[in-house]
Amino acid sequence: MTAALLPTLFDHTLTELTEPGDIINKEDAEMLFLFFKNHPLFNWKKQHNGCEARADAICVLLEEWSIPHYKAWVFSGLFLKDHVGGLRKNWNYHVAPLLPVKYNGEMVYMVLDPATGDELQPLYNWAAGITDYPHSYHFIRLPHWYIFNQKKITTHNWHRRNRQNRKWMVQGLAGINALNAIGKARLCFNKRRVKNTAVALEELKKQFPL
């Protein structure tokens, strides 16, 4: 009898962790999940674009509210290592905020991602649920990394959050991917929408949900 393949593997080489400090309990983490799931600033139904924007916006807010957090990433085997392995919806990768949560006296890592689930998901379950066929690779990154280096994905050459990708984040929240030709055209006619999104994000910093 052949053993079933694990759908997803944890990549230690791309993972980076720091001491999280005072972590929240599961009840508060669930309140955060519902807050973001129901907030109109986040379009969770637009699943084929904008995961970097949603993840980074939430991480900016969590940082403002002094809530320990990371980012959870999952890559298809084909995209990361050029071998077999694919994600659902033909994604190359996906990213979402990750909360270290106090539960039953232990710390567990829970993913906050209403785009792929109706509740908080343990890290492994989240990555496995997104995986269409083995293998995918999941790992944890510090939240200030906005995106990976497309030419070569290593531990230390990711792109930090900066002024330029902050613009991409706000545009993504507004439903516009300004990195492609269609998005650039849409951006010309939706400047007010983007500006209003930026204002809404700043206002949201004042709405501590716990």
Residue frames as a rotation matrix with the C-alpha (Angstrom) as fourth column:
MET 1
0.579 0.815 0.000 0.00
0.815 -0.579 0.000 0.00
0.000 0.000 -1.000 0.00
THR 2
-0.325 -0.709 0.626 1.44
0.701 -0.625 -0.344 3.36
0.635 0.327 0.700 -1.03
ALA 3
-0.280 0.175 -0.944 1.47
0.818 -0.470 -0.330 6.07
-0.502 -0.865 -0.011 1.61
ALA 4
0.679 0.606 0.414 -0.47
0.730 -0.622 -0.284 9.19
0.086 0.495 -0.865 0.74
LEU 5
-0.392 -0.816 0.424 1.62
0.747 -0.551 -0.371 12.20
0.537 0.171 0.826 -0.15
LEU 6
-0.141 0.274 -0.951 1.42
0.706 -0.646 -0.291 15.20
-0.694 -0.713 -0.102 2.13
PRO 7
0.628 0.458 0.629 -0.16
0.777 -0.418 -0.472 18.01
0.047 0.785 -0.618 0.11
THR 8
0.732 -0.340 0.590 2.08
-0.177 -0.931 -0.318 20.72
0.657 0.129 -0.742 1.54
LEU 9
0.290 -0.752 -0.592 5.51
0.884 0.447 -0.135 20.87
0.366 -0.484 0.794 3.15
PHE 10
0.942 -0.018 -0.335 6.91
0.170 -0.834 0.524 23.45
-0.288 -0.551 -0.783 5.58
ASP 11
0.480 -0.795 0.371 9.92
0.525 -0.079 -0.847 25.25
0.703 0.602 0.379 4.10
HIS 12
0.641 -0.303 -0.705 12.33
0.672 -0.224 0.706 26.07
-0.372 -0.926 0.060 6.94
THR 13
-0.356 -0.901 0.246 14.81
0.914 -0.281 0.292 27.76
-0.194 0.329 0.924 4.60
LEU 14
-0.476 0.235 0.847 12.39
0.397 -0.802 0.446 30.58
0.785 0.549 0.288 3.73
THR 15
0.586 0.748 -0.312 10.91
0.578 -0.115 0.808 30.92
0.568 -0.654 -0.500 7.21
GLU 16
-0.651 -0.716 0.251 11.91
0.253 -0.516 -0.818 33.69
0.715 -0.470 0.517 9.61
LEU 17
0.502 0.806 -0.313 10.49
0.541 -0.011 0.841 34.20
0.674 -0.592 -0.441 13.08
THR 18
-0.587 -0.581 0.564 11.08
-0.189 -0.579 -0.793 36.57
0.787 -0.573 0.230 15.96
GLU 19
-0.806 0.317 -0.500 9.84
0.588 0.325 -0.740 36.45
-0.072 -0.891 -0.449 19.54
PRO 20
-0.269 0.772 0.576 6.20
0.596 -0.337 0.729 37.60
0.757 0.539 -0.370 19.19
GLY 21
-0.891 -0.031 0.454 5.84
-0.297 -0.716 -0.632 39.06
0.345 -0.697 0.628 22.69
ASP 22
-0.641 0.722 0.261 2.37
-0.226 0.147 -0.963 39.25
-0.733 -0.676 0.069 24.23
ILE 23
-0.951 0.298 -0.087 0.10
0.013 0.320 0.947 37.22
0.310 0.899 -0.308 21.97
ILE 24
-0.369 0.900 0.234 -3.68
-0.924 -0.383 0.015 37.38
0.103 -0.211 0.972 21.84
ASN 25
-0.584 0.252 0.772 -6.03
-0.200 0.876 -0.438 34.57
-0.787 -0.410 -0.461 22.84
LYS 26
-0.850 0.220 0.478 -8.18
0.516 0.527 0.675 32.61
-0.104 0.821 -0.561 20.40
GLU 27
0.149 0.973 -0.178 -11.36
0.890 -0.210 -0.405 34.51
-0.431 -0.098 -0.897 21.25
ASP 28
0.265 -0.126 -0.956 -9.75
-0.118 -0.988 0.098 37.85
-0.957 0.086 -0.277 20.36
ALA 29
-0.810 -0.585 -0.043 -8.24
-0.151 0.136 0.979 36.33
-0.567 0.800 -0.198 17.22
GLU 30
-0.498 0.714 0.492 -11.71
0.856 0.497 0.143 35.18
-0.142 0.492 -0.859 16.15
MET 31
0.448 0.629 -0.635 -13.05
0.515 -0.763 -0.392 38.70
-0.731 -0.152 -0.666 16.75
LEU 32
-0.262 -0.635 -0.727 -10.31
-0.374 -0.627 0.683 40.07
-0.890 0.451 -0.074 14.49
PHE 33
-0.881 -0.045 0.471 -11.21
0.355 0.597 0.719 37.54
-0.314 0.801 -0.510 11.81
LEU 34
0.015 0.983 0.184 -14.87
0.970 0.030 -0.240 38.60
-0.241 0.182 -0.953 11.83
PHE 35
0.306 0.029 -0.951 -13.92
0.135 -0.991 0.013 42.27
-0.942 -0.132 -0.308 11.87
PHE 36
-0.575 -0.626 -0.527 -11.85
-0.444 -0.302 0.844 41.96
-0.687 0.719 -0.104 8.69
LYS 37
-0.770 0.336 0.543 -14.20
0.575 0.734 0.362 39.47
-0.277 0.591 -0.758 7.04
ASN 38
0.169 0.985 0.037 -17.12
0.954 -0.154 -0.259 41.88
-0.249 0.079 -0.965 7.31
HIS 39
-0.019 -0.203 -0.979 -15.34
0.162 -0.967 0.198 45.17
-0.987 -0.155 0.052 6.68
PRO 40
0.837 0.509 0.200 -16.24
0.266 -0.059 -0.962 46.68
-0.478 0.859 -0.185 3.29
LEU 41
0.442 -0.742 -0.504 -12.67
-0.786 -0.591 0.180 47.82
-0.432 0.316 -0.845 2.62
PHE 42
-0.618 -0.726 0.301 -11.65
-0.547 0.672 0.498 44.20
-0.565 0.143 -0.813 1.93
ASN 43
0.353 0.706 -0.614 -13.07
-0.935 0.242 -0.259 42.44
-0.034 0.665 0.746 -1.14
TRP 44
-0.309 -0.501 0.809 -12.55
-0.578 0.774 0.259 38.80
-0.755 -0.387 -0.529 -0.21
LYS 45
0.584 0.609 0.537 -14.52
0.073 0.620 -0.781 37.57
-0.809 0.495 0.318 -3.21
LYS 46
0.817 -0.387 -0.427 -11.90
-0.548 -0.293 -0.784 38.87
0.178 0.874 -0.451 -5.61
GLN 47
0.774 -0.425 0.470 -9.74
-0.082 0.669 0.739 35.79
-0.628 -0.610 0.483 -5.17
HIS 48
0.645 -0.529 0.551 -7.61
0.764 0.469 -0.444 35.94
-0.023 0.707 0.707 -8.32
ASN 49
-0.075 -0.688 0.722 -5.89
0.457 -0.667 -0.588 39.20
0.886 0.286 0.364 -7.46
GLY 50
0.243 0.174 0.954 -4.98
-0.407 -0.874 0.264 41.37
0.880 -0.453 -0.142 -4.50
CYS 51
0.740 0.065 -0.670 -3.81
0.494 0.624 0.606 38.92
0.457 -0.779 0.430 -1.83
GLU 52
-0.345 -0.926 -0.154 -0.60
0.845 -0.235 -0.481 40.91
0.409 -0.296 0.863 -1.29
ALA 53
-0.530 0.197 0.825 -2.59
-0.143 -0.979 0.143 44.12
0.836 -0.042 0.547 -0.87
ARG 54
0.571 0.817 0.075 -5.10
-0.261 0.094 0.961 42.65
0.778 -0.569 0.267 1.57
ALA 55
0.526 -0.430 -0.734 -2.41
0.760 0.625 0.179 40.89
0.382 -0.652 0.655 3.61
ASP 56
-0.544 -0.832 0.109 -0.21
0.697 -0.521 -0.493 43.97
0.467 -0.192 0.863 3.83
ALA 57
-0.243 0.533 0.810 -3.08
-0.308 -0.834 0.457 46.31
0.920 -0.139 0.367 4.70
ILE 58
0.799 0.550 -0.242 -4.15
0.014 0.386 0.922 44.06
0.601 -0.741 0.301 7.56
CYS 59
0.226 -0.800 -0.555 -0.55
0.930 0.347 -0.121 43.77
0.289 -0.489 0.823 8.76
VAL 60
-0.601 -0.369 0.709 -0.22
0.237 -0.929 -0.284 47.58
0.763 -0.003 0.646 8.73
LEU 61
0.246 0.794 0.556 -3.34
-0.486 -0.396 0.779 47.76
0.839 -0.462 0.289 10.91
LEU 62
0.796 0.011 -0.605 -2.16
0.414 0.718 0.559 45.00
0.440 -0.696 0.567 13.26
GLU 63
-0.280 -0.956 -0.091 1.12
0.827 -0.192 -0.528 46.84
0.487 -0.223 0.844 13.68
GLU 64
-0.420 0.221 0.880 -0.76
-0.216 -0.966 0.140 50.05
0.882 -0.131 0.454 14.47
TRP 65
0.573 0.760 0.307 -2.76
-0.546 0.075 0.834 48.16
0.611 -0.645 0.458 17.12
SER 66
-0.274 -0.821 0.500 0.36
-0.949 0.147 -0.280 46.44
0.156 -0.551 -0.820 18.56
ILE 67
0.703 0.504 0.502 -0.93
-0.532 0.841 -0.099 42.94
-0.472 -0.197 0.859 17.80
PRO 68
-0.359 -0.907 0.220 1.88
-0.499 0.386 0.776 40.42
-0.789 0.169 -0.591 17.09
HIS 69
0.765 0.633 0.116 1.65
-0.185 0.389 -0.903 39.00
-0.616 0.669 0.415 13.59
TYR 70
-0.529 -0.834 0.158 3.49
-0.043 0.213 0.976 37.57
-0.847 0.510 -0.148 10.58
LYS 71
0.156 0.566 -0.810 2.62
-0.968 -0.078 -0.240 36.69
-0.199 0.821 0.535 7.00
ALA 72
-0.006 -0.071 0.997 1.89
-0.011 0.997 0.071 33.13
-1.000 -0.011 -0.006 5.87
TRP 73
-0.070 -0.094 -0.993 2.93
-0.966 -0.243 0.091 32.24
-0.250 0.965 -0.074 2.32
VAL 74
0.195 0.057 0.979 2.24
0.081 0.994 -0.074 29.17
-0.977 0.094 0.189 0.23
PHE 75
-0.172 -0.360 -0.917 3.86
-0.903 -0.316 0.293 28.48
-0.395 0.878 -0.271 -3.16
SER 76
0.924 0.377 -0.055 3.15
-0.358 0.809 -0.466 25.78
-0.131 0.450 0.883 -5.71
GLY 77
0.359 -0.815 0.456 5.97
0.261 0.556 0.789 23.31
-0.896 -0.164 0.413 -6.21
LEU 78
0.399 -0.159 0.903 6.04
0.917 0.072 -0.392 24.23
-0.002 0.985 0.175 -9.89
PHE 79
0.839 0.000 0.544 6.47
0.118 -0.976 -0.182 27.94
0.531 0.217 -0.819 -9.19
LEU 80
0.798 -0.510 0.321 8.96
-0.551 -0.402 0.731 27.71
-0.244 -0.760 -0.602 -6.33
LYS 81
0.024 -0.821 0.571 11.05
-0.413 0.512 0.754 24.70
-0.911 -0.253 -0.327 -7.24
ASP 82
-0.113 -0.036 -0.993 10.18
-0.992 -0.049 0.115 24.04
-0.053 0.998 -0.031 -10.90
HIS 83
-0.980 -0.064 -0.191 8.78
-0.090 0.987 0.130 20.56
0.180 0.144 -0.973 -10.23
VAL 84
-0.361 0.917 -0.168 5.37
0.406 0.317 0.857 19.00
0.839 0.241 -0.487 -9.77
GLY 85
-0.506 0.297 -0.810 2.91
0.819 -0.131 -0.559 20.67
-0.272 -0.946 -0.177 -7.41
GLY 86
-0.662 0.324 0.676 0.02
0.274 -0.735 0.620 23.09
0.698 0.596 0.398 -7.95
LEU 87
-0.890 0.404 -0.209 -2.36
0.045 -0.378 -0.924 25.30
-0.453 -0.833 0.319 -6.04
ARG 88
-0.076 0.954 0.289 -6.09
0.884 0.199 -0.424 25.62
-0.462 0.223 -0.858 -6.48
LYS 89
0.765 0.523 -0.376 -7.46
0.273 -0.792 -0.546 28.31
-0.584 0.315 -0.748 -8.81
ASN 90
0.580 -0.630 0.516 -4.20
0.721 0.102 -0.686 28.05
0.379 0.770 0.513 -10.79
TRP 91
0.945 -0.299 0.134 -2.46
-0.327 -0.825 0.462 30.30
-0.027 -0.480 -0.877 -8.26
ASN 92
0.232 -0.945 -0.232 1.33
0.031 0.246 -0.969 30.40
0.972 0.218 0.086 -8.23
TYR 93
-0.784 -0.454 -0.424 1.30
0.463 0.026 -0.886 31.55
0.413 -0.891 0.190 -4.62
HIS 94
0.402 0.867 0.294 -0.93
0.303 -0.429 0.851 33.05
0.864 -0.253 -0.435 -1.95
VAL 95
-0.766 -0.636 -0.097 -0.30
0.341 -0.274 -0.899 35.16
0.545 -0.721 0.427 1.15
ALA 96
0.429 0.886 0.174 -2.36
0.206 -0.284 0.936 36.06
0.879 -0.366 -0.305 4.21
PRO 97
-0.007 -0.391 0.920 -1.82
-0.817 -0.528 -0.231 37.50
0.576 -0.754 -0.316 7.71
LEU 98
0.057 -0.084 -0.995 -0.71
0.337 0.940 -0.060 35.03
0.940 -0.332 0.081 10.37
LEU 99
0.357 0.159 0.920 -1.48
-0.723 -0.577 0.380 35.40
0.591 -0.801 -0.091 14.06
PRO 100
-0.696 -0.468 -0.544 0.40
0.086 0.698 -0.711 33.67
0.713 -0.542 -0.445 16.89
VAL 101
0.130 0.912 0.388 -2.51
-0.595 -0.241 0.767 32.72
0.793 -0.331 0.511 19.15
LYS 102
-0.827 -0.315 0.466 -2.68
-0.561 0.394 -0.728 31.49
0.045 -0.864 -0.502 22.74
TYR 103
0.221 0.905 -0.365 -4.90
-0.816 0.376 0.439 28.39
0.534 0.201 0.821 22.77
ASN 104
0.921 0.217 -0.324 -5.17
-0.008 0.842 0.539 25.72
0.390 -0.493 0.777 25.48
GLY 105
0.787 -0.616 -0.025 -1.99
-0.048 -0.101 0.994 26.99
-0.615 -0.781 -0.109 27.10
GLU 106
-0.095 -0.829 0.551 0.06
0.729 0.320 0.606 26.77
-0.678 0.459 0.574 23.91
MET 107
-0.130 -0.003 -0.992 0.94
-0.505 -0.861 0.069 29.07
-0.854 0.509 0.110 21.01
VAL 108
-0.028 0.172 0.985 -0.52
0.733 0.674 -0.096 28.10
-0.680 0.719 -0.145 17.67
TYR 109
-0.843 -0.290 -0.452 -0.19
-0.097 -0.746 0.659 29.87
-0.528 0.600 0.601 14.32
MET 110
-0.010 0.942 0.335 -3.56
0.671 0.255 -0.696 30.79
-0.741 0.218 -0.635 12.83
VAL 111
-0.880 -0.286 0.380 -4.11
0.474 -0.458 0.752 32.25
-0.041 0.842 0.538 9.36
LEU 112
-0.155 0.806 -0.571 -6.57
0.162 -0.550 -0.820 35.12
-0.975 -0.219 -0.045 8.93
ASP 113
-0.936 -0.254 -0.242 -7.86
-0.213 -0.137 0.967 34.66
-0.279 0.957 0.074 5.39
PRO 114
-0.087 0.989 0.118 -11.59
-0.211 0.098 -0.973 35.03
-0.974 -0.110 0.200 4.62
ALA 115
-0.012 0.033 -0.999 -10.72
-0.992 -0.124 0.008 34.54
-0.124 0.992 0.034 0.92
THR 116
-0.449 -0.275 -0.850 -10.13
-0.519 0.855 -0.003 30.83
0.728 0.440 -0.526 1.55
GLY 117
-0.606 0.245 -0.756 -12.10
0.594 0.773 -0.225 29.97
0.529 -0.585 -0.614 4.68
ASP 118
0.266 0.844 0.466 -14.96
0.118 -0.508 0.853 31.03
0.957 -0.172 -0.235 6.97
GLU 119
1.000 -0.012 0.010 -12.85
-0.011 -0.122 0.992 30.94
-0.011 -0.992 -0.122 10.13
LEU 120
0.280 -0.955 0.101 -9.29
-0.933 -0.246 0.264 31.11
-0.227 -0.168 -0.959 11.38
GLN 121
0.928 -0.013 -0.372 -7.23
-0.141 0.913 -0.384 28.24
0.345 0.408 0.845 9.98
PRO 122
0.555 -0.811 0.182 -4.14
0.044 0.247 0.968 26.54
-0.831 -0.530 0.173 11.42
LEU 123
0.012 -0.642 -0.766 -1.17
-0.766 -0.499 0.406 27.21
-0.643 0.582 -0.498 9.17
TYR 124
-0.865 -0.388 0.317 -0.88
-0.140 0.795 0.590 23.67
-0.481 0.466 -0.742 7.81
ASN 125
-0.169 0.894 0.414 -4.63
0.662 0.414 -0.624 23.33
-0.730 0.169 -0.662 7.18
TRP 126
0.511 0.318 -0.798 -4.67
-0.221 -0.849 -0.480 26.64
-0.830 0.422 -0.364 5.32
ALA 127
-0.316 -0.737 -0.598 -1.78
-0.822 -0.102 0.560 25.66
-0.474 0.668 -0.573 3.04
ALA 128
-0.859 0.017 0.511 -3.14
0.147 0.965 0.215 22.15
-0.490 0.260 -0.832 2.46
GLY 129
0.087 0.995 0.055 -6.59
0.484 0.006 -0.875 23.50
-0.871 0.102 -0.481 1.62
ILE 130
0.446 -0.005 -0.895 -5.15
-0.577 -0.766 -0.284 25.76
-0.684 0.643 -0.345 -1.07
THR 131
-0.597 -0.801 -0.052 -3.06
-0.595 0.398 0.698 22.93
-0.538 0.447 -0.714 -2.57
ASP 132
0.405 0.732 -0.548 -4.57
-0.911 0.272 -0.309 21.19
-0.078 0.624 0.777 -5.58
TYR 133
0.936 -0.199 -0.292 -1.93
0.145 0.970 -0.196 18.45
0.322 0.141 0.936 -5.93
PRO 134
0.720 -0.677 -0.152 1.38
0.158 -0.053 0.986 17.83
-0.676 -0.734 0.068 -4.11
HIS 135
-0.075 -0.083 -0.994 3.56
0.994 -0.087 -0.067 19.46
-0.081 -0.993 0.089 -3.34
SER 136
0.641 0.059 0.765 3.12
0.120 -0.993 -0.024 23.01
0.758 0.107 -0.643 -2.21
TYR 137
-0.333 -0.793 -0.511 5.51
0.807 0.041 -0.589 24.75
0.488 -0.608 0.626 0.18
HIS 138
0.707 0.593 0.386 4.38
0.266 -0.729 0.631 26.99
0.656 -0.343 -0.673 3.03
PHE 139
-0.321 -0.850 -0.417 6.44
0.856 -0.073 -0.511 29.19
0.404 -0.521 0.751 5.30
ILE 140
0.683 0.502 -0.531 6.32
0.711 -0.623 0.326 32.19
-0.167 -0.600 -0.782 7.62
ARG 141
-0.258 -0.744 0.617 7.78
0.748 -0.558 -0.359 35.61
0.611 0.369 0.700 6.88
LEU 142
-0.598 0.023 -0.801 8.05
0.582 -0.674 -0.454 38.83
-0.550 -0.738 0.390 8.88
PRO 143
0.315 0.938 0.143 5.21
0.776 -0.167 -0.608 41.19
-0.547 0.302 -0.781 7.93
HIS 144
0.300 -0.191 -0.934 7.33
-0.235 -0.964 0.122 44.04
-0.924 0.183 -0.335 6.58
TRP 145
-0.840 -0.513 0.179 8.20
0.028 0.288 0.957 41.99
-0.542 0.809 -0.228 3.48
TYR 146
-0.066 0.864 -0.500 5.70
-0.725 -0.386 -0.570 43.02
-0.685 0.325 0.652 0.83
ILE 147
0.917 0.338 -0.213 6.69
-0.381 0.576 -0.723 40.66
-0.121 0.744 0.657 -2.00
PHE 148
0.449 -0.757 0.474 9.42
0.347 0.637 0.688 38.25
-0.823 -0.144 0.549 -3.06
ASN 149
-0.209 -0.611 -0.763 12.12
-0.668 -0.480 0.568 38.79
-0.714 0.629 -0.308 -5.66
GLN 150
0.747 0.654 -0.118 10.81
-0.514 0.457 -0.726 37.33
-0.420 0.603 0.678 -8.91
LYS 151
0.361 -0.668 -0.651 14.26
-0.785 0.159 -0.599 36.47
0.503 0.727 -0.467 -10.30
LYS 152
-0.368 -0.505 -0.781 15.45
0.088 0.817 -0.570 34.35
0.926 -0.278 -0.256 -7.39
ILE 153
0.603 0.680 0.417 13.50
-0.411 -0.183 0.893 33.55
0.684 -0.710 0.169 -4.26
THR 154
-0.342 -0.720 -0.605 15.83
0.400 0.471 -0.786 33.29
0.850 -0.511 0.127 -1.27
THR 155
0.069 0.383 -0.921 15.50
0.993 0.061 0.100 34.09
0.094 -0.922 -0.377 2.42
HIS 156
-0.131 -0.314 -0.940 16.99
0.681 -0.718 0.145 37.59
-0.720 -0.621 0.308 2.39
ASN 157
-0.932 -0.355 0.075 16.25
0.292 -0.611 0.736 39.24
-0.216 0.707 0.673 -0.97
TRP 158
-0.039 0.985 0.171 12.55
0.999 0.035 0.025 40.02
0.018 0.171 -0.985 -0.57
HIS 159
-0.501 -0.055 0.864 11.22
0.316 -0.941 0.123 43.55
0.806 0.334 0.488 -1.11
ARG 160
-0.756 0.174 -0.631 10.44
0.608 -0.171 -0.775 45.47
-0.243 -0.970 0.023 2.06
ARG 161
0.411 0.912 0.013 7.35
0.903 -0.405 -0.142 47.57
-0.124 0.070 -0.990 2.49
ASN 162
-0.709 -0.642 -0.292 8.11
0.570 -0.765 0.300 51.00
-0.416 0.046 0.908 0.96
ARG 163
-0.435 0.551 -0.712 6.43
-0.344 -0.833 -0.434 54.01
-0.832 0.056 0.552 -0.62
GLN 164
-0.648 0.151 -0.746 6.00
-0.748 0.054 0.661 52.35
0.140 0.987 0.078 -4.02
ASN 165
-0.742 0.411 -0.530 4.45
0.237 0.900 0.366 49.11
0.628 0.146 -0.765 -2.88
ARG 166
-0.697 0.583 -0.417 2.34
0.327 -0.259 -0.909 51.07
-0.638 -0.770 -0.011 -0.40
LYS 167
-0.457 0.521 -0.721 0.76
-0.794 -0.604 0.066 52.62
-0.401 0.603 0.690 -3.51
TRP 168
-0.656 0.188 -0.731 0.26
-0.401 0.734 0.549 49.13
0.639 0.653 -0.406 -4.97
MET 169
-0.878 0.324 -0.351 -1.33
0.478 0.593 -0.648 48.03
-0.002 -0.737 -0.676 -1.70
VAL 170
-0.506 0.711 -0.488 -3.86
-0.149 -0.629 -0.763 50.88
-0.849 -0.314 0.425 -1.70
GLN 171
-0.424 0.320 -0.847 -4.58
-0.905 -0.166 0.391 50.37
-0.015 0.933 0.360 -5.40
GLY 172
-0.830 0.087 -0.551 -5.11
-0.027 0.981 0.194 46.66
0.557 0.176 -0.811 -4.78
LEU 173
-0.752 0.594 -0.286 -7.58
0.430 0.113 -0.896 47.41
-0.500 -0.796 -0.340 -2.00
ALA 174
-0.283 0.626 -0.726 -9.38
-0.564 -0.721 -0.402 49.64
-0.776 0.296 0.558 -4.48
GLY 175
0.490 0.524 0.697 -9.62
0.122 0.750 -0.650 46.67
-0.863 0.404 0.304 -6.84
ILE 176
0.924 -0.211 -0.319 -6.97
-0.376 -0.351 -0.858 47.79
0.069 0.912 -0.404 -9.31
ASN 177
0.494 -0.825 0.274 -3.82
0.577 0.547 0.607 45.90
-0.651 -0.142 0.746 -10.26
ALA 178
0.851 -0.122 -0.511 -1.71
-0.335 -0.875 -0.349 48.77
-0.405 0.468 -0.785 -11.60
LEU 179
-0.141 -0.968 0.206 1.12
-0.385 0.246 0.889 46.42
-0.912 0.046 -0.408 -12.59
ASN 180
-0.422 0.019 0.906 -0.58
0.730 0.600 0.328 45.27
-0.538 0.799 -0.267 -15.79
ALA 181
-0.946 -0.038 0.323 -1.78
0.263 -0.671 0.693 47.25
0.191 0.740 0.645 -18.81
ILE 182
-0.068 0.995 0.077 -5.48
0.529 -0.029 0.848 46.97
0.846 0.099 -0.524 -17.96
GLY 183
0.323 0.152 -0.934 -4.83
0.943 -0.138 0.303 48.08
-0.082 -0.979 -0.188 -14.39
LYS 184
-0.691 -0.638 -0.340 -2.79
0.580 -0.770 0.268 51.07
-0.433 -0.012 0.901 -15.52
ALA 185
-0.737 0.495 0.461 -5.64
0.209 -0.482 0.851 52.16
0.643 0.723 0.251 -17.77
ARG 186
0.280 0.881 -0.382 -8.19
0.682 0.097 0.724 51.71
0.675 -0.464 -0.574 -14.99
LEU 187
-0.147 -0.424 -0.894 -5.99
0.951 -0.309 -0.009 53.69
-0.272 -0.851 0.448 -12.63
CYS 188
-0.925 -0.237 0.297 -6.27
0.340 -0.865 0.369 56.78
0.169 0.443 0.881 -14.84
PHE 189
-0.366 0.881 0.300 -10.05
-0.163 -0.378 0.912 56.80
0.916 0.285 0.281 -14.41
ASN 190
0.566 0.585 -0.581 -10.25
0.414 0.408 0.814 55.77
0.713 -0.701 -0.011 -10.76
LYS 191
-0.492 -0.842 0.221 -7.95
0.246 -0.378 -0.892 58.21
0.835 -0.385 0.393 -8.97
ARG 192
-0.185 0.502 0.845 -10.71
-0.806 -0.570 0.162 59.38
0.563 -0.651 0.509 -6.64
ARG 193
0.808 0.492 -0.326 -11.53
-0.284 0.808 0.517 55.80
0.517 -0.325 0.792 -5.74
VAL 194
0.164 -0.846 -0.507 -7.90
0.607 0.492 -0.624 55.11
0.778 -0.205 0.594 -4.88
LYS 195
-0.615 -0.377 0.692 -7.68
-0.192 -0.780 -0.596 58.30
0.764 -0.500 0.408 -2.82
ASN 196
0.256 0.807 0.533 -10.84
-0.832 -0.097 0.547 57.39
0.493 -0.583 0.646 -0.91
THR 197
0.747 -0.052 -0.663 -9.42
0.191 0.972 0.139 53.94
0.637 -0.231 0.736 -0.22
ALA 198
-0.337 -0.939 -0.060 -6.24
0.450 -0.105 -0.887 55.47
0.827 -0.326 0.458 1.21
VAL 199
-0.459 0.260 0.850 -8.32
-0.655 -0.745 -0.125 57.73
0.601 -0.614 0.512 3.47
ALA 200
0.632 0.773 -0.052 -10.48
-0.570 0.510 0.644 54.78
0.525 -0.377 0.763 4.59
LEU 201
0.370 -0.581 -0.725 -7.39
0.503 0.781 -0.370 52.78
0.781 -0.227 0.582 5.51
GLU 202
-0.686 -0.632 0.359 -6.04
0.085 -0.560 -0.824 55.64
0.722 -0.535 0.438 7.63
GLU 203
-0.109 0.740 0.663 -9.41
-0.860 -0.405 0.310 55.99
0.498 -0.537 0.681 9.36
LEU 204
0.668 0.380 -0.640 -9.50
-0.141 0.909 0.393 52.27
0.731 -0.172 0.661 10.03
LYS 205
-0.357 -0.880 -0.312 -6.35
0.291 0.213 -0.933 52.59
0.888 -0.424 0.180 12.12
LYS 206
-0.709 0.125 0.695 -8.46
-0.596 -0.633 -0.494 54.42
0.378 -0.764 0.523 14.70
GLN 207
0.331 0.943 0.018 -11.02
-0.862 0.294 0.413 51.57
0.384 -0.152 0.911 14.97
PHE 208
-0.750 -0.655 0.092 -9.30
-0.618 0.645 -0.449 49.16
0.235 -0.394 -0.889 17.32
PRO 209
-0.042 0.880 -0.473 -11.67
-0.549 0.375 0.747 46.15
0.835 0.291 0.467 17.27
LEU 210
-0.167 -0.067 -0.984 -10.70
0.522 0.840 -0.145 44.46
0.837 -0.538 -0.105 20.55
